[in-house]
Amino acid sequence: MATVTYEEVKDVQNRPGTYVIDVRNKDELARTGVIPGAISVTMPELEAAFKMSGNDFKTAFNREKPSEDTILIFSCQAGGRAKRAYELALANGYKNANYYPGSWTEWAEKEALNKS
């Protein structure tokens, strides 16, 4: 399994070819926020997104469709869905899929986003 750390996710802004994909539902994102630079592809739409044409992906997610060699990092609320998304990506031919076990929970804590 290819897990990534908070520090690696934080460094994604310096690696423009790397994708952070948040698989949480839209209402969760609205409540909590997202990791900067992450794109939202909910878990139910993920497999369909992998099968989209490049144009359809760009229209839906405002980013070029990742190639099978693109580094992908999946995130969710606490890591469970991110791991499932990682497994789904591997099953769909993405060779450089990873997931962030700490996901939003760890990100918010390290970024001090959930303190009043």
N, C-alpha and C positions, 0 to 999 in steps of 0.2 A: 504494500500500500504506500502511496505517496502522500504523506501528510505534510502540511506546511505550517510554519509558526507565525505568530503575530508579526514578528520582525520581517519575515519574508513577504507577508501581505502588505505591510507598511511600505516596503520597497517597490511594490508594483508600479507606483507612480514614476519610477525611474526606468521602468521596463515597458515601453509602450506596446510591445507585441504580446504581452501577457494579459489574459482576461481573468477578472474576478467576476464570477457569475453567482448572484444571490438567488437562491431558489425558493425564498419565502413568499407567502401570499402577499398581495398588494396591501391588504389591511394591516399586516404586520409591519411592512415597510413604512406605511403612513404613521404608525404609532411610534416606531423606534428610530427610523432613519436608515441610511445605508452606508456601507464602507465607501469612501470616496473613490470614484472611478468604476465602481461595480455596475454591471448591467443586471437588470432584473429579468429573469426567465423563470417563472414559477415552475415548481416540480411537475404539475400536470401538463404543462406545455413544453417541457424540456425535450422529450423524444421527438416531437414534431419539429421543434426548432432545429435539431440536428439534421433533419431530413429536408429542410427548406432550401430553396435555391438561394444563391448569394444575394440576389436583389430582394427577395422576400424577407430574408433575415435582416438586411440593412434597413428595410422599411419598418419592420416590426421592432427592432431593438436599437436602431440608430448607430450601428457599428458593423464593420465588415464581418462576414461570417468567418469564424475561425477555421483554419485548415486542420487536417488531422494531426499536424505536427505542432500546432499552436499550444503554448502552455496555458492550461485552463486551471483555475483554482475555484472550487465550489465552496460556497458559504451558505449558512442558514441561520437559525436562531441559536442552536446549541450543538450542532455537528451531525446529528442523525440523518437529516435529509441531504446534507452535503455529501456524506459518505455514499448514500444511495445514488446521488447524482453522479458522483465520481465513477461508481460501478457502471452506471448507464452509459456514461461517456466512453469508457473502455469498451463496452459491448458494441458501441456504435463506431468503433475504429479510431477514437481519439487516443493517440499514443502518449501524450504528455499531460494527462488529466491528474489533478491533485485535489485534495480537499483540506479545509481548514477546520480541524476538530473543535477549536475554541469558538469559531464563528462569531456571530454578532455579540454574544454574551461576553466573551473575552475581549473583543474589540472595544465595546462600550466601556468596560471596566478599565482597560489600559489607557483609553483616550479620555477617561473621566467624564463620560457623557451621561451617566445615569446618576450623577450626584446633584443634589439641589443646591 
